């Protein structure tokens, strides 16, 4: 079933964890929650595909988890506070996940944060300008119409 | 009579807790953050509240997706720190105030805020990090705590207006509690940040500054901000700033901003902090000239008028 269009779908680079995604992603999030226990982390690591069978996931969800495609997990109903537990199980820092999701190296991501973070300019609206800017250096290309109006 | 004397707004970035727990507070990156709370700790030590009400959100610790209460009030006698995957934070168990919590629950539910009552709950960094920032790292916390967990993880969180009005109802509840207690209320989370998706790393300092300005001067304006604007302007996770409006709603209309601190970043987040005092506290101390007292009396009256209206 197609997802109903929401006003916040216009925010670029953002998967809002709403009631619909919460319903759809219940299995992903319960799987991630199970990783709070050491014995479960070990069982998952021993045979990932087998362990995932316990959570009533769709093939696409299973695939996203096995591939550690964090954006896809969010799109299919995962929530970041939950999927971060999978990252921790893999031994990654949160910044590693953030860099992965933004398509940048951890070093570049860390440097962006230190220099004040990703600017909202050019990152407010999809409809206003098309694709989200990948980093601050792209922002001049993509001025959002709605951003000008919002001030 | 119990009384809310002040409100504290503070970010609750988990990495701040990790920096404390791993002895990194003297590193320049973290010193920049912690130095901003030195004055606040002194303020708190002088203020000596009898109870702290801490509005915060759980991050997949006490609540998974099995139950998602919008407002959950901690009425237990104690709240242990949660294991968030690295073992529980080495902070003291928080003592609750079950009597005042039960009183608040009864009062605000009859005021039409349908709270969930929680009699067993672990609390995560959302609550323990602001406690550390304001109380330091004592062996025992100096006062009992009433946690109020707000769902800001699954969209939609309660609206800013709803949060503000709940703050009003909490204030009314506290003021009808017979024991003389000084209460400080915390609003935590934020400020701008997004930690999910390709837009992760978003920070909007201009928005944050305006939010802090209006929190002091014109909180009603903030109650009209739609969720879409929070998410667009302050990041998908920046929406947790609505929790600050519960704190603000529990204060007088006119407050004194006694302290503010802002720095970017701590981990992926803009750190914001503010301390707001109700003026009647100052009035009770008789520090102000009579003319100012009259103005405060008028402000108090209008605050009560708004509170009793119940709606905008």
Boltz contact constraints between the chains, C-beta under 6 A:
constraints:
  - contact:
      token1: [A, 7]
      token2: [B, 228]
      max_distance: 6.0
  - contact:
      token1: [A, 8]
      token2: [B, 228]
      max_distance: 6.0
  - contact:
      token1: [A, 8]
      token2: [B, 231]
      max_distance: 6.0
  - contact:
      token1: [A, 11]
      token2: [B, 231]
      max_distance: 6.0
  - contact:
      token1: [A, 11]
      token2: [B, 232]
      max_distance: 6.0
  - contact:
      token1: [A, 12]
      token2: [B, 199]
      max_distance: 6.0
  - contact:
      token1: [A, 13]
      token2: [B, 197]
      max_distance: 6.0
  - contact:
      token1: [A, 13]
      token2: [B, 198]
      max_distance: 6.0
  - contact:
      token1: [A, 13]
      token2: [B, 199]
      max_distance: 6.0
  - contact:
      token1: [A, 14]
      token2: [B, 197]
      max_distance: 6.0
  - contact:
      token1: [A, 14]
      token2: [B, 199]
      max_distance: 6.0
  - contact:
      token1: [A, 14]
      token2: [B, 236]
      max_distance: 6.0
  - contact:
      token1: [A, 15]
      token2: [B, 197]
      max_distance: 6.0
  - contact:
      token1: [A, 16]
      token2: [B, 155]
      max_distance: 6.0
  - contact:
      token1: [A, 17]
      token2: [B, 154]
      max_distance: 6.0
  - contact:
      token1: [A, 17]
      token2: [B, 155]
      max_distance: 6.0
  - contact:
      token1: [A, 18]
      token2: [B, 155]
      max_distance: 6.0
  - contact:
      token1: [A, 22]
      token2: [B, 154]
      max_distance: 6.0
  - contact:
      token1: [A, 26]
      token2: [B, 65]
      max_distance: 6.0
  - contact:
      token1: [A, 29]
      token2: [B, 65]
      max_distance: 6.0
  - contact:
      token1: [A, 33]
      token2: [B, 64]
      max_distance: 6.0
  - contact:
      token1: [A, 74]
      token2: [B, 196]
      max_distance: 6.0
  - contact:
      token1: [A, 74]
      token2: [B, 197]
      max_distance: 6.0
  - contact:
      token1: [A, 80]
      token2: [B, 195]
      max_distance: 6.0
  - contact:
      token1: [A, 80]
      token2: [B, 196]
      max_distance: 6.0
  - contact:
      token1: [A, 81]
      token2: [B, 59]
      max_distance: 6.0
  - contact:
      token1: [A, 81]
      token2: [B, 60]
      max_distance: 6.0
  - contact:
      token1: [A, 82]
      token2: [B, 60]
      max_distance: 6.0
  - contact:
      token1: [A, 88]
      token2: [B, 85]
      max_distance: 6.0
  - contact:
      token1: [A, 98]
      token2: [B, 200]
      max_distance: 6.0
  - contact:
      token1: [A, 98]
      token2: [B, 268]
      max_distance: 6.0
  - contact:
      token1: [A, 101]
      token2: [B, 197]
      max_distance: 6.0
  - contact:
      token1: [A, 101]
      token2: [B, 200]
      max_distance: 6.0
  - contact:
      token1: [A, 102]
      token2: [B, 198]
      max_distance: 6.0
  - contact:
      token1: [A, 102]
      token2: [B, 200]
      max_distance: 6.0
  - contact:
      token1: [A, 112]
      token2: [B, 201]
      max_distance: 6.0
  - contact:
      token1: [A, 113]
      token2: [B, 201]
      max_distance: 6.0
  - contact:
      token1: [A, 113]
      token2: [B, 265]
      max_distance: 6.0
  - contact:
      token1: [A, 116]
      token2: [B, 264]
      max_distance: 6.0
  - contact:
      token1: [A, 117]
      token2: [B, 201]
      max_distance: 6.0
  - contact:
      token1: [A, 117]
      token2: [B, 203]
      max_distance: 6.0
  - contact:
      token1: [A, 117]
      token2: [B, 265]
      max_distance: 6.0
  - contact:
      token1: [A, 118]
      token2: [B, 201]
      max_distance: 6.0
  - contact:
      token1: [A, 118]
      token2: [B, 202]
      max_distance: 6.0
  - contact:
      token1: [A, 120]
      token2: [B, 204]
      max_distance: 6.0
  - contact:
      token1: [A, 123]
      token2: [B, 199]
      max_distance: 6.0
  - contact:
      token1: [A, 124]
      token2: [B, 232]
      max_distance: 6.0
  - contact:
      token1: [A, 132]
      token2: [B, 198]
      max_distance: 6.0
  - contact:
      token1: [A, 132]
      token2: [B, 199]
      max_distance: 6.0
